[in-house]
Amino acid sequence: MPDQFKAGFVNIFGAPNAGKSTLLNLLLGERLVIISPKVQTTRHRILGILSDPGYQIVFSDTPGIIEPKYKLHQKMMLQVKSALEDADIAILMHDIYQPIEEFEAISNSLKLKVPAILLLNKTDTIKDKSTIEGIVSKYKEKYPAWHVLAISARKETNTDKIMPLILKHLPEGFAFYPDDNISDRSERFFVSEMIREQIFALYDEEIPYHTAVLIQAFEEKTTLNVIKADIIVSRETQKMILLGKGGSMIKQLGINSRKVMEEFLGKKVHLELFVKVRPKWRDNENYLREYGYN
């Protein structure tokens, strides 16, 4: 291991739909975390591990900061609290066109005590460069101790400036994980997230938010993986929407999910999906534990 090896936790915080997951995938160079334009896509704290001969950065994508309405939301916010406790560096993301007052509410709730990098995202939505500069100056005045960058994670504008800032503040230490690890999560977890991502893409309104995915079987065979998954919904009407007329929607969901799974796993996938109704599962402690929301 080289002299002055650096290692630490870099945790990403922000409101829902601030672009945190897009940023994490960009920094890792891997499509590790699911992405959707709809809010509250991220429900779990997911670690992404970037190893280099001179450093190891453990990135952490956290759920978007919200006011909890269900036990599910409460558990999501507990993961944010956990990320605050072990952070060596904090990255905060905020939509550049959203009011500074909205960001102040989030920053005040976090009460950060570590070096912070504030990324004002989605600059591609603003044409006038002077407008961007004016917004950035307001945040620099409000948070003089922080690094403030205007970026577009989607267009990769200014994102090359993020890693040097991280490495500047990353503490010396020892690697937390073996070099070949890219996450602390299992393949079962990621395939369940891939199904959930396709639900967000395929269905409208409340369906994605009332849905959980539970992998019941993950069998690795010589030529393919056999995966069986339950899709949990709150009401019978939601089940009917998921299935679609003559099962057309669930069939398309299976096709879309299988495609991304095969790209991720590098092997053919036989996927079976089952829809089950569990009333008020988002407020049921036993169901939440079963579905991985500990």
Secondary structure, 3 states (H helix, E strand, C coil): CCCCCEEEEEEEEECCCCCHHHHHHHHHCCCCCCCCCCCCCCCCCEEEEEEECCEEEEEEECCCCCCCCCHHHHHHHHHHHHHHHHCCEEEEEEECCCCHHHHHHHHHHHCCCCCEEEEEECHHHCCCHHHHHHHHHHHHHHCCCCEEEECECCCCECHHHHHHHHHHHCCECCCCCCCCCCECCCHHHHHHHHHHHHHHHHCCCCHHHHCEEEEEEEEECCCEEEEEEEEEECCHHHHHHHHCHHHHHHHHHHHHHHHHHHHHHCCEEEEEEEEEECCCHHHCHHHHHHCCCC
